[in-house]
């Protein structure tokens, strides 16, 4: 009889939880696997919507809650949060003793979890490694997590090659596509009316969905750049705006009062919300005229809905993108020009389906297959090209 394999999943933000929702459901329902859920970071912060409650509402039991967020908005605060994370994750992983730990992406919380697991000889399965985002320290964090990990599920073939270039054994690196795209085949999305009712906000016009995060490695001051975006949005009277909060990176808290004030002064035009939750967020993408900001979802998920993205600034610089992603500087004039270009769809031929390079929405099954085949040897060899 095959023993049940314990699979721990780490989540520290609303975004990565939403991406892994179907993977977690599949692990939960698999008789050969036991889901263990470790929740930390923004999920536990009232300031960012206490999104751990949504996780429980979705039918998941949280095995460990690790408090690490400080009420700081600086690099020093972020570094201290990572230290708190290592302390908390050490106790949690020692109690849970998982056979594998799944981590997605490039957040500082994820790095703390990965380095702890590596020291405890717990194999890390890293999703979305090998990508490039030159404008944020997430880029270095992502590559560091790759070196701390044992299994790798990349979102594109280019990323798979980069992970191997970093010295990882090719047999443990597979291009599985973006796990968040599983929603396209498996989730039921809201209509515009259902979305408006859920948000308690009348959507009477076409709308923009806007998310802007701090850029941590570039000369793109958060507050100044966000004000450029708001100034650009003022030029579009015929559109409403759904504004979601930034993440908890350095400078994120400078943006929150600006977006709240903007929503207060435009109560019928603008809705500001800490977190939409995954189904509402994807439903909002589906019906948006344009998705605006610098979130990775604008690059990876949005093109799958045939919706244009205006990608602002340098946060996602270097990331592979579909032709529906329009890049611009964090300046009002450039943003206005890009939005005008997006709403007229001049760059897309009529009835053309946008090619999305991030997979076909079948990543979860491929991840589980890799987990079941896992034979862990903590002594990794460096694969030379």
N, C-alpha and C positions, 0 to 999 in steps of 0.2 A: 504494500500500500504506500502510495506517495505521500510524504509528509506535507502538511500545509506550509506554504512559504509566506513569511510575514513581510509585507510590502509597506514601508512607511512613505508617506507623501508629505513633503514640506510645502507650505504656502504662507507667504508673508504679505501679499497684496491682493486686492480684488481682481486685478488683471490676470495674474497667473492662476488663481483659483478658477476663474471662469474658463481659461484655456484648458485646464485639466479636468473639468467637470465630468465629461463622459469617460475619461480614463479612470477616474475614481469610481464612477458607477460600475464600470466593467470589472475593476478589481474587487469591488464590494460584492458583486454577484457571482464571482468565479469560485467554485467550491475548492479549488486548489490553492487559493490565495486568501490572505487575511489583510484587510486594509487597516493601517495605522495612520492616524492623521495628526500632524504636528502643525499648529497654527501660531503665528507670531506677527510681529511688525504692525503694519497699518490696520490689520483686521481687529486688533484689540484696542484701537484708539477711537474714542468717541468723536474726536476732531475729524476723523476720516470716515465716520459713518458706522463704527462698530460692526463691521461686515462679518465678523465671526457668527453673528446671529443668523445671517443669510445661509451660511454653511450648514448650520443645524436645521434651519427651515427646509433645506434641500434634502434632508434625510441622512446626513452624515453625523456620526459620533466623533467628537473631537477628543483625541486621546491625551494630548498635551497642549497647554497654552503657555507660550514663552513670552513674557513681557520684556521688550527691549527698547521701545521708543522713549526717547527723552523729549521734553518739551523745548527742544533746541532747534535752531535753524542754521546750523553751521557744520563745517567739516569736522570740528572737534566733537560735536554732538553725535555725528554719524559714526565716527571712529569709536566713541564710547559705547554706542548702541551695539556695535559689532562685538565689543568685549563682553557686554552683558549677554549677548546671544550665545557666545561660546560657552559661558557658564551654564546658561539654561539648557542649551542643546545637549551638553555633556550629561547632565542628570537625566534628561528625557530619553536620550538614546540608550543610556545605560539601563534604564528601566524597561524600555520597549524591546531592546535587542532585536531589531529588524534584520531580515536577511538581505535587504536592499533598501536604499533610500533614494527616492525620486526627487530631483530638483530641476526646476525649469528656469532657464534664463540667466540673469546677470545682476541681480540685486545684491546689495551689501549684506542683507540678512541671509541670503542664500549662500554667500561665501562663508559666513560664519558657520552655517550648518554643514557645509561641505568639508571644511577643514577639521571640524570636530569629528565627523563620521570617518574621515580618512585615518585620523589618529586612533580611533576606536576599532579600526579594521572592519568597517561596515562599507560594502561596495556602494558607490554612488552612481546612479543612472542619471546622466545629464541630458536634458532636452534643450534644443535650440543653441547648442554650441557651434563655434566656427563662424558666427555671423560678425559683421563689422558695424560698429556705431562709433565713429571716431570723435564725436562731439561730447561724449560723456565718459566718466570713469567706469561706467558699466562695461565698456569694451575690455579694459584690463581685467575686470572682475570675471567676465565671461570666460576669458582665456585661462585665468587662474583656476576657475572651477573645472574646466576641461582637464587640466593636469592633476586635479585632485580626484577625478572620476574614473570609473572602471568601464562602464557602458556608456555609449553615446548614440542618441537618436537625433539626427540633424534634420533641418527643415528643407534644405536644398542640397543638390549635388555639389555645388561650390563649397558649401559649408562642410560637407563630409570630407572633401579634399583638404580643407584647411585644418580640420581636427587631426587628420593623418599627418599633415605637415608639422603639426605641433608634437609629433612623436607617438601618437596613439596607434595601437595595433589595429590594422584595418578590419580584422575579423570581429572586432568589438565596436565598430562604427558603422551605422546604417543610416541611409537617407530615408526617413520615414514620412517626411512632410511635416507641416505645422499641425500640432495636435489640436489647436483651437478650431481648425477647419472641420473637425468632426461634427461640430454644431450644424454645419450646412446640410448634412444628410440626416441628422437625428433630432434636431430641435424643432419645436413649433414656435414660430415668431408671431408677435402681436400685429394686429392691423394698426393703422394710424389712430383710429378712434379708441381702440383698446389701450394703446400706449398713452394717449392723452388722458384717458380716465385713470390709468394707473399712476400717472404723474400728477394728477389733479391740476393739469395745466392745459388750457385750450390751444390746440394746434390748428389754427385757422389759416395759416399761410405755409408755403414751403419753408423748410428750416435748415440751418446749419448745425452740425454736431461738432463741438469745439472742446479739445483737451490739450492743454499746454503744460509740459513739465519743465522744471529747471534744467538748464544745460550746464553740466558740472565741469567741463574741460574746455570751454570756449568763452570768448569775450562776448557773451550774450546775457547781459544782466537780466535776471528773471522779471523784476517789476517793470523795468523800462521796456523790455521786449513784449511783455504781456500788454502793456498800455498801447504799444504799436498795433497789436492785434485788435484790441477793442476799438481803437481809432479807425482801423480799416473796416471793421464790422459796421460802423456807423454809416458807411457809404451804401449800405444795402437795406433800404427801407422795406423792400418787399419780402424779406425773410425774417422768420423768428430764429431764436438761438437757444440751443440746449448746451449749457456750460457744465462740464464735470470738473471736480477738484483735481489739482495736481497730486503727484505722489509725495512721499516724505523725504525726498532728497534735499540737499542744502538749497535754501532759498524758496522752497515750496510754500512755506507759510507766508512769504511776502505776497504771493499771488492770491491767496484765499480772500483777504479783505477786499482786494480790488474787484474780484469777480462777484463777490456778494454785494458790493456797493453798486456795481453795474446792473445787476439783476434788480436791486431795489429801485433804481431810478428808471428802469424800463420794465415794469411789472407785467405788462401784457406781451412784450416782445421776447423777454429773456427769462429762462429758468436756470438757476444755479443749483446743482445737486452734488453732494459728496460722492455718491456711488449709485449707479443705475442698477447694478446687478447684471449678470451675464445675458439673460434673455431680453431684458429691457434694453441693454446696451446694443446688442446685435439687432434687435428690432428697430432701434433708433438709427442704426447705420443703414439698415435696409430701406428705410423711407426718407433718409436725408437727401438733400440736394447735393451737398458737399460735406465731407468730413475734413475738419481743419485743425491743425496743431502740429505736434511732434511726437505722438505716441507711436509705438511699433505697430499697433493695431491698424493704423492708417496705411502701413506698408504691407502687412501680412494678411489681415482679414478683410479689410474694406474692398480691395479689388475683386474679391470673390462675389461680392454683391453687385458688381458692375456700377459701383458708385465712385466718383472721383475723389481723390485726396489732395488737399493742399498741405504739403509737408514744409513746415516753417523752420528755418535755421539749420544748425549743424548737428543736432542731437542724433539723427539717424544717418549721418553722412557715411557713405560706404556700403550701406545695406542694399542688397539686391531688391529691385522694385519693378512692378508692372508699369506699363506706359500710362496708366491712369493716375499715377502719382506725379504731381506737379510740385517741383521744388522751388522754394523762394527764400530770400533773406528775411530776417525778422525786422523788416521795415515796412511802414504803412503802404508806401507806393507799390512795393513789390508784392505785398500780400493782396492788395486790391486787384492788381493786374492778374495774379494767379487765380483768384476767386472768379473774376470775370471770365477768364479762360475756361475754368471748370464748369461754370453754369451754362456756358454756350456749347460745351462739349466739342469744340472745334477740332480737337486732336484725335477724336474717335470717329471712325466711319459709322454711318447709320446702321443700326442693328448689329454692330460688331460686338462679339463677346470678348471681354478683356481676358487675356491670358494671365493667370496667376501662377508664378513659379514655385509656390509653396505647398504643392501637393493636392491630393484628391479627397481628403476627408476620411482617411482610413488609418490614421496613425495609431489609435488606441489598440487595435487588435495586434498591430505589429510590435508595439511596446510590450504587450503582455507575452507574446511569443518569445521575445528576447529575454524577458525575466525568467520564464520557465526553462530556458536553455542555459541560464547563467551557471557557470562553474567558476567560483571566485578564487583567485590566487593573489593575495595582497602584494606580492612582489612583482610589480609591472616591469616589463622591459621597454626600452625606448626604441621605437621603430624608426630607423634611419631611412630616408628616401634614397 
